[in-house]
Amino acid sequence: MSELTHCSICGCTLEDETECYEVENEILCQDCYDNETVICDHCGDRLTYSSITITIGGVQFPE
């Protein structure tokens, strides 16, 4: 990485490529990857909590 990258959720600076995780075409830091994403039981993809809707009857998945 020749230029600084920032986490799409918290905005922290990621100076090393090993600190970056890509989820839904967004770059995340380790903390946000661990705390702001979930693996979908339906499709197996890792999604951000902001892209799903949790309802009383379960989870509504993005289209």
JOGI-V671305 format. One record per run of one state. SS is the DSSP state (a for helix, b for strand, c for the rest). FROM is the first residue (numbers start at 1). LEN is the number of residues. If there is no record, write none. Layout:
SS|FROM|LEN ; SS|FROM|LEN
//
This chain:
c|1|4 ; b|5|2 ; c|7|6 ; b|13|2 ; c|15|2 ; a|17|3 ; c|20|1 ; b|21|3 ; c|24|2 ; b|26|3 ; c|29|1 ; a|30|6 ; c|36|1 ; b|37|3 ; c|40|6 ; b|46|3 ; a|49|3 ; c|52|1 ; b|53|3 ; c|56|2 ; b|58|3 ; c|61|3
//
